[in-house]
Amino acid sequence: MNILIPHKWLLEHLDTKATDAEIQKYVSLCGPSIERIYQTEGDSVYDIEITTNRVDSMSVRGIAREIAVILEQFDVKASLKPSNIIKNVDVDVSPTEMLPLPKIKNDPKLSKRLTCVVLSGVNRNQTPDWMAKRLIQTGQNVHDAVIDITNYVTHELGHPCHAFDYDKLMQTGGEINVEEAKKGETFSTLDGETFTTVGGEVVFKNGQNEIIDLPSIKGTANTSIDDSTKNVLLLLESIMAEKVRFASMTHAIRTTAAQLMEKNVDPNLAEDVLLKGIELYKSLTDAKVASKIFDEYPGKKSLDPVKITLKRINEYLGIDIKLDKVQSILEQLECKVKASDDLITVYPPTFRPDLSIPADIVEEIARIYGYHNFPSILMDTPIPTNRQKGVNFIIEDRIKRFLSSIGLQEIYSYSMVSEEIALKTDTLENHLKISNPLTDDRIYMRLSLIPSLEEIIDQNPQTPNLSVFEIANVYPPIEGNLPNENLHLGIVSTESYPKVRGIVESLFENLFIEKITIEIVSSPMVSNVGIITVIHQGKKVELGGIKLLQSNKVAVEIDFAKLLQAVSTHPNYQPSPKTAVMVEDMTFTLPPKTLVGDVINSILQLSKIITKVELKTKYKQNYSFVITYHDDDKNVSSVDVEPLRKKIPKVLDSIYKAKLVGTV
Amino acid sequence: MTEMISIEQLELKISDIKSQLEKEEGLSKADLQIKYLGKKGLFNELAKIIAKVNYQDKKSAGQMLNELKNFLNETIEKMELQKTKVKWIDLTQPGIKPKVGHMHPVSQAMEEITRIFERIGFTRARYQEIDWDWYVFESLNMPKSHPARDEWETFFIDAPTDKKLGKIVLTTHTSNGQVREMERLNSKAPIRMINIGRCYRRQQDTTHTQMFHQFEGLVIDKGINIQHLKGTLDYFAQEFYGPGTKSRIRPFHFQFTEPSLEVDFSCHICNGTGFLDNEVKKSQDQRNKCKFCKSGWHEVGGAGMVHPNVLKAGGFNPEVYTGFAFGWGVERTYTLKEGLNIDDIRLLYSGDLKFLEQF
């Protein structure tokens, strides 16, 4: 939450000569962050971020209190001015002119406090310039004094208040019953919107069970001030924070009042706000106090003390802070402190419910002492050696470096995909679905990286021969449990199949993975799909797949966990051959659709001295192979090779109807 | 009387012959050999001089002549080689670059972050992106319907709620790894984890993407204090942004740390001043304010001492152990690097090659 605080308004509560720049610098170091200073209506206005636990600072006076303590730490004189609110309020009218208070029935379980007063004869005067200026400086709308006073005192003192149209309220029966709404009741807010309750919202009701206010959140039309308002009931209540939050979130009515009250505003503030409100109504709208002040405060209690040892404080801070320093910091923050031996008992003020455990006390000492005053050192404790299983960031980085070095672009695409993209992989039912997506192109948790990468290639038509890759999770659901999060390596390319396969092969060589095999998936449903397998420790492992997409792009997807099983940190070193190697080319004409991989295997199987068969070139149906002959034990000679030279064409002819080009 | 010759004079003559050879053009190898090393060649002519050298200098003169002979031989060989091998090339013609791709900037940032933290004993981890409400919020001291949850715009998965662990959500921060790391280590110190992972929040504008990455540090042991947190943050800032970088920590509030801190790094655009001009004399409202930062500082992320309730949720006794944690966005931390000036974080996930190819 941010609050805007004009400097001059602040000085009504704070006695200091500090400049706006000094205040910004020092307060940001030890307290709330003053993010910016605006110049509005001739004054510096602080834009201050208040954390959710410090609703006590969501007012001019609350900020003044914080600033006073902090500036003193920097030897800048500052003090919180005493409150100038007039405490004694008398009824201004004769007994006959007095107006009766409504009949109020509070439920202490729902509201900690309820206080109100009737103000009669309000004039709809214009909001005076000084107040209008401050409202503008703090980003609020200016209406007229009767309405603006409530916003003004809330901003100044930090407890929301509400002005009812007294006569409208009395016409509804003159009762205020604090209750929880049942399901299906309706109410309309003053801006004309109608809501139906879900049950459990704290509401004010009249005797006829009608909702006449949504307390601590927003007024309802049937009791709100309008143009004809003559008399006002100024009321403050302290609805339980979680109840306020429930109703405000349920109906998405996020008023300033709700955002304050859901964070436990100190009910003690209500008295000052009411008194200040009365003062302003009298002076700015010529109102008269027409009733006694009603105040029921069943929830009044002091906060529980927090016990902490000096030793514990110093363990957290790593310095040797003295007891009197601890005591003085806490007392400046308006805590009461009792110290005996090592044990410190802290009694927080009612506006600091955030101080409830020892670590909260540590924080107060640390921040006021100043984080900038602490030394900065690294740990000398033992370094853990127990690493997470199933991850290998070194291999991930190595793959990323390798693929990007050989021309592939790494991509980060969204894990959530549109219905259209999801359907490219599987049925929608087989995907995890986000129940509250932000945009309709990010709804399903993807099961494959391929469609996302394909989409990215399509979005970059200006780049020819584009190959992209991504290492990211896919999320196959598990019923009744979290989904699997399987890390995949995906590659999609507009290059030809041999080139993409070559990328995979050289990647695997770089990871010291033994030779891969592509097993064709033969099914009438799919075509051009192969499974990438390797032999690892004598066992066949399926690492993933390679396929030709309908768009003619080639896609590869590899399961990272399986890849990790097959990788090695070093090669299986082979000494260079000591005996001579013979290499020769042979060209065959293969009938269409002959699987060249099988042809190569057939040649290899003919003899153990055929150690390597490579496809050198391919022209139409003519395939030229480079055949390597090698024997570890002796130099291979023509005598050894001659019979094989004859055998190869014979065998290939019989299996594949392959015809040798030329003669041997 | 025979005219005597000094060693210096001999040296001069030798160097004359050397440079004469080096300037030769047009003669064949054979011609060169005749001219310099032939019977009546320059070398032999010179060698005759030795008779005119003082007796005591004869030895050095002999060595010098020997060296000259070798030089002539080698140089004639080399000149021959040059003639046959070297052809003219245009050294000003542009290069042909091999085709290279690019590692994504987020990967580059993560690699750098990992390296920085590993050097001071952190172990990298990665935890669930899709996790139970328990790990994302509840175990981090954020009970259901707590206002603090508002800041984490959460995506929910359409799946049944678990009685104990709650709803399934896309994790909004890497902090879900805190209790998970404590559980993985069976609640045994030391913990010094750097958890880098994908996170998701329901927001999208120039500084937010629905998907982003965070890195989360978690240190738990006996005797860990605020100074260690400060030391770690300072170390990172200096390593990642360079020695000139200032860092500061300020009070903040998170449910899962106490004390809680906001971490700022000085803005490199305005050098931490908050203003783009140097006219200090002008009043604040007249000066040209830096639009990239908040008064000279960039908020990078949160940090703090691990809340006792979080330690308890992870099985550590908060009376005995203390710890600190921090969590920052990878993208935000990275884009603050000097000179990067990426004004729209969504570019990172656009898949636009014109952007990605620059990294």
Interface residues (C-beta under 8 A of the other chain):
Chain A: D20 A21 Q24 S28 L29 C30 G31 P32 S33 I34 E35 R36 I37 Q39 S44 T51 T52 N53 R54 E242 R245 F246 M249 E262 K263 E315 Y316 L317 G318 I319 I357 P358 A359 D360 V362 E363 A366 R367 Y371 H372 F374 P375 S376 I377 L378 M379 T381 P382 I383 P384 N386 R387 Q388 V391 F393 D397 K400 R401 L403 S404 S405 I406 G407 L408 Q409 E410 I411 Y412 S413 Y414 S415 M416 L432 K433 I434 S435 N436 P437 L438 T439 R442 M445 E455 I456 Q459 N460 Q462 T463 L466 S467 V468 A472 N473 Y475 P477 G480 L482 P483 E485
Chain B: P98 K99 V100 G101 H102 M103 H104 V106 S107 E111 T114 I120 G121 T123 R124 A125 R126 Q128 E129 I130 D131 W132 S145 P147 A148 D150 E151 F155 F156 I157 D158 A159 P160 D162 I168 L170 R184 L185 A189 P190 I191 R192 M193 R198 Y200 R202 Q203 Q204 Q210 M211 V219 D221 K222 G223 I224 N225 I226 Q227 H228 K230 G231 T232 L233 D234 Y235 R248 I249 R250 P251 F252 H253 E258 P259 S260 L261 E262 Q284 D285 K294 S295 E299 M305 H307 P308 T322 L348 Y349 G351 D352 L353 K354 L356 E357
